[in-house]
Amino acid sequence: MAKAAKSAKSARKPRNHLAEKILAKMGDAGPVVYDIEALANEFNVTPSKLRDAFEEAQQRGGTGSLSDFATVPDAYLDDAQAPRKQKITKIDSERFYSDTPLLFAGTADTHLGSEFALDNGKAKTGPTWDLYRMCEREGIPVVFHGGNWVDGHARFNQYEVKKIGVTAQIEMFINEYPYAKGVKTLFVGGDDHEGWWLQREGLDIVEYAAMKAAAGGRDDMVFLGYVEADIALIPGGKMIYNRYVASSKELQEIMQMSDEEKAKFQAENPGLDRPFPGGLQRTLDLSAHPNHAILRLKHGGGGTGYATSYQPQKIINGYESGEKAQIELLGHYHKASVDYLRNCWTVQLGTTEARTTFMNKKNIIPHVGTWMFKANQAPTGEINRFQHRFIPYHVRGFNFDPRAYGLRG
């Protein structure tokens, strides 16, 4: 019996004198917050030992809590700064639901007139014709063309084109370019191919093509500019842009207007420039539309980069702050890609021309196909969603049999 009592006495936890001192200090003071540094100095112990004793004092009925923050010496109080109040950013999620879907399509580098062009205007077949049929079926009202509508005429391609001369190629282009009910095409001109005529002869090929289209009754073909043009996207689905020449129907209506009717026409159509009666404009008038986004349609320059995204990156990085568009559609490189660069959706529009002799010599592969897009625009103007579909075409089929073709067949 004595042995058991002795064993129980040895197993009893030793008395913690520091905990008793803390209990005595607590007394009946209530829920006081004690500074760990001050208590450690008072009892001449380390903070970790004091913390253990304080917990035991709490378990034995003591009240109060321990602060782990060290006291700032008075000498440093002048240098101590109150923490800056954090600004809470509130996200207005309504902008992501109460918006307007913008449906449009894109293509570039059709090179009509070239032996390697894949569209046949007489038979109405090819990648571009298929795109327009899909647009008509799906209710897409606008197609953007990024330039190089025709192959042009130069010394090094004269034996690879079906038509020689500017008039022959442009008339072929106006007569054979695809069309679909309810679909309008917005064009920019390239600095090469059709642009060669401007470089050599000084002929504004975009204006010439616009006049030919108007004369031919192609009101669905709208020519915006040389190399690039900006289109303002207005919440609600409206687009504002400048153009070279009014359509034949618009010209007839404008020429028959009185001065009062012309003034009313201008007031009702801000930004939709016509040569009559206001003259040709190069900048958009968006004073009535502070909430908008800019879509830039551009024909690039230079050769193919070492990586597909290289040229788009160089173009977007070359813009100054505030100069970028929200959507940039690029022609020229015969590549298909989508990149989000500096808050700008950047698309290379591909091509509908097969691999040419020049591309074969330079080891360049074309991305043959067309695009369809759905961009959602918030009431405040920004593009908050951007969906894209690429329609690829394999010139020799998905499963290529080399026995069926010659070297350049």
C-alpha positions in Angstrom: 0.0 0.0 0.0 2.8 2.3 0.9 4.6 1.4 -2.3 1.5 2.4 -4.5 1.2 5.7 -2.7 4.9 6.4 -3.3 4.5 5.6 -7.0 1.5 7.9 -7.4 3.4 10.7 -5.6 6.3 10.3 -8.1 4.0 10.5 -11.1 2.4 13.7 -9.9 3.4 16.7 -12.1 6.0 18.9 -10.3 4.8 22.3 -9.1 5.3 25.2 -11.5 6.3 28.1 -9.5 6.2 30.5 -12.5 2.6 29.6 -13.2 1.7 30.3 -9.5 3.4 33.7 -9.8 1.4 34.5 -12.9 -1.8 33.3 -11.2 -1.0 35.6 -8.3 -0.5 38.5 -10.7 -3.8 37.8 -12.5 -5.7 37.8 -9.2 -9.2 39.2 -9.7 -8.1 41.6 -12.5 -10.4 39.9 -15.0 -9.7 39.5 -18.8 -6.6 41.6 -19.1 -4.2 41.3 -22.1 -0.6 40.9 -20.9 2.4 41.8 -22.9 4.7 38.8 -23.3 7.8 41.0 -23.4 6.9 42.9 -20.3 6.1 39.7 -18.3 9.3 38.0 -19.5 11.3 40.9 -18.3 9.4 41.0 -15.0 10.0 37.4 -14.1 13.4 37.2 -15.8 12.5 34.2 -18.1 12.5 33.5 -21.8 9.3 34.3 -23.8 8.8 30.6 -24.7 9.0 29.5 -21.0 6.7 32.3 -20.0 4.2 31.2 -22.7 4.1 27.6 -21.3 3.6 28.9 -17.7 0.9 31.3 -18.8 -1.1 28.5 -20.5 -0.8 26.4 -17.3 -2.1 29.4 -15.3 -5.1 29.7 -17.6 -5.8 25.9 -17.1 -5.7 26.4 -13.4 -8.4 29.1 -13.5 -6.5 32.3 -14.3 -8.2 34.9 -16.5 -6.5 37.0 -19.1 -4.7 36.5 -22.4 -1.2 36.9 -23.7 -0.1 39.3 -26.5 2.7 38.2 -28.7 3.4 41.6 -30.1 6.5 43.3 -28.7 6.2 46.8 -27.4 7.7 49.4 -29.6 10.3 51.5 -27.7 9.3 55.1 -27.2 12.4 56.1 -29.2 10.9 54.5 -32.3 7.3 55.6 -32.0 7.9 58.6 -34.3 9.0 56.3 -37.1 6.1 53.8 -36.7 3.5 54.2 -39.4 -0.1 53.0 -39.2 -0.8 50.3 -41.8 -2.4 51.6 -44.9 -6.1 50.9 -45.3 -6.5 48.4 -48.1 -8.9 49.5 -50.8 -11.4 46.7 -51.6 -12.1 46.3 -55.3 -15.7 45.5 -56.1 -16.2 43.5 -59.3 -19.4 44.4 -61.1 -20.4 41.0 -62.4 -23.4 42.4 -64.2 -21.1 43.5 -67.0 -20.5 39.9 -67.8 -24.1 39.1 -68.4 -25.8 42.2 -69.7 -23.8 42.5 -72.8 -24.1 42.3 -76.6 -22.8 39.4 -78.7 -21.0 40.5 -81.8 -20.9 37.9 -84.6 -18.4 38.2 -87.4 -16.0 36.2 -89.6 -12.6 36.7 -90.9 -10.4 35.7 -93.8 -7.3 37.1 -95.7 -4.9 36.4 -98.5 -7.3 35.0 -100.9 -4.9 35.9 -103.8 -7.6 35.6 -106.5 -6.0 35.2 -109.9 -3.2 33.1 -108.7 -2.8 29.6 -109.9 -2.6 28.5 -106.3 -5.8 30.2 -105.1 -8.2 27.6 -103.9 -11.4 29.5 -104.6 -13.2 29.1 -107.9 -15.5 32.1 -108.5 -17.1 30.6 -111.6 -17.9 27.2 -109.9 -18.6 29.0 -106.5 -16.4 26.5 -104.6 -13.5 26.8 -102.2 -12.8 27.8 -98.6 -14.0 31.3 -98.9 -17.3 30.3 -100.6 -17.9 27.8 -97.8 -17.3 30.5 -95.2 -19.9 32.8 -96.7 -22.4 30.0 -96.9 -21.8 29.2 -93.2 -22.2 32.9 -92.4 -25.6 33.0 -94.2 -26.7 29.9 -92.4 -25.6 31.0 -88.9 -26.7 34.7 -89.2 -23.2 36.2 -89.2 -23.6 39.6 -90.9 -20.0 40.8 -91.4 -16.8 39.3 -92.8 -13.4 41.1 -92.3 -10.8 40.6 -95.0 -7.2 41.3 -94.1 -5.9 42.2 -97.5 -4.2 40.6 -100.6 -7.6 40.0 -102.3 -5.8 39.4 -105.6 -2.3 38.2 -106.4 -1.2 41.3 -108.2 1.3 41.4 -111.1 5.0 41.6 -110.9 8.0 40.2 -112.8 8.4 37.2 -110.5 4.8 36.0 -110.5 3.6 36.9 -114.1 3.6 33.2 -115.1 1.6 32.1 -112.1 -1.4 34.5 -112.5 -4.5 34.0 -114.7 -5.0 37.7 -115.4 -2.5 40.4 -116.2 -3.0 44.0 -115.3 -4.8 46.0 -112.6 -8.1 46.3 -114.4 -8.3 42.6 -115.4 -7.5 41.4 -111.9 -9.8 43.9 -110.1 -12.7 43.2 -112.4 -12.2 39.4 -111.9 -12.1 40.1 -108.1 -15.3 42.1 -108.1 -17.1 39.5 -110.3 -15.9 36.3 -108.6 -15.5 37.2 -105.0 -18.0 35.2 -102.8 -21.3 36.7 -101.7 -24.1 35.6 -99.5 -27.5 37.1 -98.6 -27.3 39.5 -95.6 -23.5 39.3 -95.4 -21.2 42.4 -95.8 -17.5 42.3 -96.4 -15.1 44.9 -95.0 -11.7 45.1 -96.8 -8.3 46.7 -96.3 -5.7 46.6 -99.0 -2.3 45.1 -98.6 1.0 46.9 -99.2 2.1 44.0 -101.4 0.3 42.1 -104.3 -2.5 44.6 -105.0 -0.3 47.1 -103.2 2.4 46.7 -105.9 0.3 48.9 -108.2 0.3 51.7 -105.7 4.0 51.4 -105.1 4.9 51.3 -108.8 2.2 53.4 -110.5 0.9 55.5 -107.6 -2.6 54.1 -108.1 -4.7 54.0 -104.9 -5.8 50.5 -105.5 -8.3 50.5 -102.6 -10.1 53.5 -104.0 -10.0 51.9 -107.5 -11.5 48.7 -106.2 -14.1 50.6 -104.3 -15.2 52.4 -107.4 -15.3 49.2 -109.4 -17.4 47.5 -106.8 -19.9 50.4 -106.7 -20.1 50.4 -110.5 -20.6 46.7 -110.5 -23.4 46.9 -107.9 -21.5 45.1 -105.2 -22.9 47.0 -102.3 -21.8 44.2 -100.0 -18.1 45.0 -100.6 -16.9 47.9 -98.4 -13.4 49.2 -98.7 -12.0 50.8 -95.5 -8.4 51.7 -96.1 -4.9 50.9 -97.2 -2.9 48.6 -94.9 -5.1 49.1 -91.9 -8.5 50.5 -90.7 -10.2 50.9 -87.3 -13.8 49.9 -86.7 -15.6 51.1 -83.6 -17.7 48.5 -81.8 -20.6 50.1 -80.0 -22.6 48.3 -77.3 -25.8 47.2 -78.8 -24.3 45.6 -81.9 -23.5 48.7 -84.0 -20.3 49.2 -85.9 -18.9 52.6 -87.0 -16.2 52.9 -89.7 -15.0 55.2 -92.5 -15.1 54.0 -96.0 -13.7 55.0 -99.4 -16.7 55.2 -101.6 -20.5 55.0 -100.9 -22.4 52.1 -102.3 -24.2 52.7 -105.6 -27.6 52.8 -103.8 -26.3 55.3 -101.2 -24.8 57.5 -104.0 -28.0 57.6 -105.8 -29.9 58.6 -102.6 -27.4 61.2 -101.6 -27.2 62.9 -105.0 -31.0 63.3 -104.9 -31.0 64.9 -101.4 -31.7 68.5 -100.6 -29.3 70.4 -98.4 -31.6 69.8 -95.4 -31.8 66.1 -96.1 -28.0 65.9 -96.5 -27.5 67.6 -93.1 -30.0 65.1 -91.5 -28.2 62.2 -93.2 -24.9 63.3 -91.8 -26.4 63.7 -88.3 -28.0 60.2 -88.4 -24.8 58.5 -89.6 -21.9 59.6 -87.5 -18.7 57.9 -88.5 -20.1 56.2 -91.6 -18.3 58.4 -94.0 -19.3 59.0 -97.5 -17.6 61.2 -100.1 -20.8 63.1 -100.6 -21.6 65.5 -99.0 -19.0 65.5 -96.2 -15.8 64.4 -98.0 -13.5 61.6 -97.1 -12.4 61.2 -93.5 -9.5 59.2 -92.1 -10.4 59.4 -88.4 -13.5 58.1 -86.6 -15.9 60.6 -84.9 -16.8 58.8 -81.6 -17.8 61.9 -79.6 -21.3 60.5 -79.3 -20.1 57.1 -78.2 -17.7 57.3 -75.2 -18.3 53.6 -74.5 -16.8 51.6 -77.4 -14.1 49.1 -78.3 -11.8 49.3 -81.4 -11.4 46.4 -83.8 -8.3 47.0 -86.0 -8.2 45.3 -89.4 -4.6 45.2 -90.7 -2.4 43.8 -93.4 1.1 43.2 -91.9 4.5 43.3 -93.4 7.8 41.5 -93.4 8.4 37.8 -93.6 7.2 34.8 -91.6 8.7 34.7 -88.1 10.6 31.9 -86.6 7.6 31.2 -84.4 3.9 31.6 -85.4 3.3 34.2 -82.7 6.4 36.2 -83.4 5.0 38.7 -85.8 1.8 39.4 -83.9 3.9 40.0 -80.7 6.2 42.4 -82.5 3.2 44.3 -83.9 1.3 44.6 -80.6 4.5 45.4 -78.7 5.2 48.2 -81.2 2.1 50.2 -80.1 2.3 52.9 -77.5 0.1 52.7 -74.4 -3.5 53.7 -75.4 -2.8 53.1 -79.1 -3.7 49.4 -79.1 -7.1 48.1 -80.3 -9.1 45.6 -78.3 -9.2 43.2 -81.2 -6.6 43.0 -84.0 -7.2 41.0 -87.1 -4.0 40.4 -89.2 -3.5 39.3 -92.7 -0.3 38.8 -94.8 1.5 36.0 -93.0 -0.7 33.1 -94.2 -0.8 31.9 -90.6 -3.7 31.1 -88.3 -3.4 31.9 -84.6 -5.1 33.6 -81.6 -3.1 35.3 -78.9 -4.0 37.6 -76.0 -1.3 40.2 -76.1 -1.2 43.3 -73.9 -5.0 43.0 -73.4 -5.6 42.7 -77.1 -7.1 39.7 -78.8 -4.8 39.3 -81.8 -5.8 36.9 -84.6 -3.8 35.9 -87.7 -6.5 35.3 -90.3 -4.9 32.5 -92.3 -5.1 32.1 -96.1 -7.2 30.5 -98.8 -4.2 30.0 -101.1 -2.2 26.8 -101.3 1.6 26.6 -100.9 3.2 28.6 -103.7 6.5 28.3 -105.4 7.9 31.1 -103.3 6.7 29.5 -100.1 8.1 26.2 -101.2 11.5 27.8 -101.8 11.4 29.6 -98.4 10.2 26.5 -96.5 7.0 28.3 -95.4 3.9 26.4 -94.6 0.5 28.1 -95.1 -2.4 27.7 -92.6 -5.3 27.3 -95.0 -8.7 28.1 -93.5 -11.1 30.8 -92.3 -12.5 32.1 -89.0 -15.8 32.7 -87.3 -16.0 34.8 -84.1 -18.3 35.7 -81.3 -17.2 38.6 -79.1 -19.2 39.8 -76.1 -19.2 43.5 -75.3 -20.2 45.0 -72.0 -22.4 48.1 -71.8 -19.2 50.0 -70.7 -17.6 49.1 -74.0 -15.0 46.5 -73.2 -14.7 43.1 -74.8 -15.2 40.6 -71.9 -15.4 37.4 -73.9 -14.0 36.3 -77.2 -14.8 33.0 -78.9 -13.2 31.8 -82.1 -13.6 28.9 -84.5 -11.1 28.0 -87.2 -12.3 26.1 -90.2 -9.2 24.3 -91.6 -8.7 23.1 -95.1 -6.2 20.4 -96.1 -5.3 21.0 -99.7 -4.4 17.4 -100.4 -6.8 15.8 -98.0 -6.4 14.7 -94.4 -4.8 11.4 -95.6 -2.4 12.4 -98.4 -1.4 9.8 -101.0 1.8 11.1 -102.7 1.2 8.7 -105.6 -1.7 10.8 -106.8 0.4 14.0 -107.2 3.4 15.2 -109.1 6.0 17.3 -107.4 4.0 20.5 -107.7 0.7 19.0 -108.8 
